[in-house]
């Protein structure tokens, strides 16, 4: 990864714009929707298209250098820190593009559903939060957008307000808040022990920290819940089927990737040494990688076996998502395990993330289209 | 930091404005009856503006002091506004002002309104007097005055439940006041002075000093709602009318904490307290308070009772911040003090709006109410999310600071307690919000069936019971008209929604702006306390 920062003031506004445009769109969606459904649909389409274009622009810039931007908001000493390197830019572009496609799908799918204003409002809020996760430089800003995304996506999960949806939503938000609090605890501990929550190679500092395993475990639990890692995946087969089809596509295709993104950052960045000479420290990263490989394998198999027993198409797809996340997590583990040679694994899981996003979103939309036409 | 002392009567005048207005309103009730709401709102607004006017002076580091000498009484009563008391006074007067604006809507169907407004004003004077008092004697006098006036407010409804709650409160708070008085006497005996002018008046450990500390903690802890003296709170807050509950939870509890801060920093000093290990005892009590309050809140069905237990837990946070005896801890505690005043004030006002519009007090009967009272429930949601501590709302900042301060003090257990309590907060606030907005199919039909028999019948509301009889005839469920407890549910009137909205904005806005004004004020207050 090219670590040179991009010295261009204007480009620094891009991450903030990518996050703020969906938020503004979300604020406008309900009032506009009360006025006219058509204009609200146009608004959503425009917002997601614009976000996609800006993400493409950011992607282009990220190949020239890392885009950073810092904004001081009232959190005392913690700024909102954006740092987009190529990994973040890829995720960002992927997410915004698929979100755009899902929006096109939503416009006609949602004509069969009720409470569209609410749907679109929280749809756009979730978009902002999700993209924000990929664009951030430190764990605090990541936590900020992560929580926002979790809470906003709750509204998408419980959208049709059936008994099943509400109960799935209850588990979803409970685990979401729990995961968020695990992340918060880890962030607090990390901040207190090392004075900084930046996402950068810091194993030299962390190896001295007595609570390093605790922080690691908390981070993995927090992100693992969102990623659908076994045994923290229990919310997924309930939540993904009950959401409306385009929301399920996004939940499975993109939002679980935020969990994977977190785990990637933890294993391949935070817990890796920054110096060239620190060969012995890589042994620690190897051990973590080894554990993650096993979690990945377990996830792969358990979920795949569970998928065989399902009769509901969307639930099969949900378990399949968990299983595919197992592939990805195993890839992350391998990347950490191989240390400096882990680039192959990195390429492997990144490519799988992109592929999975496309085909899982596509499958959910396909199932949704069948449901739209036949009611099955 | 040198604090220039400006001798002015402004703090004294400020305190007496609401007190005298309240007295006038009470004694001239017949003549002033048509104007009572305007007087109340006007005076509380004026009070807020007067407090705000002191900002430039406070910002530049001055302290405003006014001393009164009485006859041959050896002690003088003084009124002092410094960075700490300004911080508290400003936000408390704002919350009180909002509660006053909200009152006319809430009290529309009540009796004895003139008494309510008169004592509302006097209670504000009492609470603010406690905060703006420059010495312990003044603090004690206003403490007792506040206790008596708030008793009248708590017992406003004059039914069995309310009178019981009021009596419990009165006896306990008078007992607490006597404890403070004992501390006051001991302090005067040991040091010859009761002012807050200098830090650390009592510096030699002795059994009398220990007794004084215990007495102070009993007195102020009882007022704050610290375990094990919190038992008056879960009865008093639900019994009072909602704007009073908002003021009690938002402001009056904090005067107890203010007392504790003064005891820690001005009567004794932080080193003395940590050497005597009293801070450990208080930290343990704070931890128990946090967990107890959060756990008990889960079990309550009455919304206001749940909010009362939640207040107890939040007070535990603030006491934790105070007794960590560090700058960061105190900043976190003070910021949480401000945040909680706004959040809890807002929550109680929302609860009151629901009670006024529908007559429902129990959470189990509130299914689907978000659809009928969307603004109220949105504000409730904002306040709940702030309570849990999710960014970008204010609550996150205080939790962050308190956690870091606990780690600094070598007490990581409190981080676990804070996180656990956040989880419990989510567990008892989110279901309310969820069932309000997502009732599920069955509940909408049962919404008016089980409301008629339960819960509210034994509260006085005569209007509600009359309306409930018509419910049998008018059971009507359709898109727009759902009856809850016999009343047609619709959004609260604008003069109740606006104060709630302003408090909600206060919960959200400060954390998002680059210049977090309350945060700066809190830091200024802490710096002045530690540099004395």
Contacts between the chains, C-beta under 8 A, distances in Angstrom:
chain1	res1	chain2	res2	distance
A	71	B	514	7.9
A	72	B	514	5.0
A	73	B	392	7.3
A	73	B	511	6.9
A	73	B	512	5.7
A	73	B	513	7.0
A	73	B	514	5.9
A	73	B	516	8.0
A	74	B	397	7.7
A	74	B	510	5.7
A	74	B	511	5.0
A	74	B	512	6.4
A	74	B	513	5.1
A	74	B	514	6.4
A	74	B	515	6.8
A	74	B	516	2.9
A	74	B	519	6.2
A	75	B	391	7.4
A	75	B	392	8.0
A	75	B	396	7.5
A	75	B	397	5.8
A	75	B	400	7.6
A	75	B	511	6.4
A	75	B	516	7.4
A	76	B	397	6.1
A	76	B	400	7.5
A	76	B	401	7.0
A	76	B	516	7.3
A	76	B	519	6.2
A	78	B	400	7.7
A	143	B	391	7.1
A	144	B	391	4.6
A	144	B	392	6.5
A	147	B	390	5.0
A	147	B	391	6.3
A	148	B	391	7.8
A	148	B	392	7.9
A	151	B	385	7.3
A	151	B	390	6.7
A	158	B	434	7.9
A	158	B	438	5.8
A	161	B	438	5.1
A	161	B	440	6.8
A	162	B	440	8.0
A	162	B	441	7.8
A	163	B	440	6.1
A	163	B	441	7.7
A	166	B	434	7.3
A	166	B	438	5.6
A	166	B	440	5.9
A	169	B	434	7.5
A	169	B	438	7.8
A	170	B	434	7.3
A	173	B	426	8.0
A	173	B	430	6.6
A	174	B	426	7.7
A	174	B	427	7.8
A	177	B	388	7.1
A	177	B	423	6.7
A	177	B	426	4.8
A	177	B	430	7.9
A	178	B	423	6.5
A	180	B	390	7.3
A	181	B	419	5.1
A	181	B	422	5.9
A	181	B	423	5.9
A	184	B	389	7.9
A	184	B	419	7.0
A	185	B	415	6.6
A	185	B	416	7.9
A	185	B	419	5.3
A	188	B	400	6.8
A	188	B	403	4.6
A	188	B	404	6.5
A	188	B	407	7.2
A	188	B	415	6.3
A	189	B	407	7.4
A	189	B	415	7.6
A	191	B	404	6.9
A	192	B	403	7.9
A	192	B	404	5.6
A	192	B	407	4.4
A	192	B	408	7.3
